[in-house]
């Protein structure tokens, strides 16, 4: 049996055509259906939420431990901001470090201005020069003030 396409003749290929109108109609139809479903669901949820009282906040809200679970994951960033605010408030205020010994702290801006003017507390001595090892960047060098050289 011989086949009509044997030899040099090739079978005729189908046209590579896609009906673009059908593709556009399917896309528009899907978009309309999804939009209608979304609006319907939104209206249903709004109506359902308006029927009852607003939800109450749980009593455990803000606690660092609920049951056996530590809540650090959620309070970590806020805790850091609160601690920083407390530290900044202390740096900007007057207060007692040890009232019995008469030791107080002053705002950091005032302290820096006083140090820049050369004012020192009564009876205090200026700090020693940094160790020789610090000027050379080493940690194992002998700690000798810069003014003196080892013999």
Secondary structure by P-SEA (a helix, b strand, c coil): ccccccccccccccccccaaaaaaaaaaaaaaaaaaaaaaaaaaaaaaaaacccccccccccccccccccccccaaaaaaaaaaaaaaaaaabbbbcccccccccccaaaaaaaaaacccccccccccccccccccccccccccccccccc
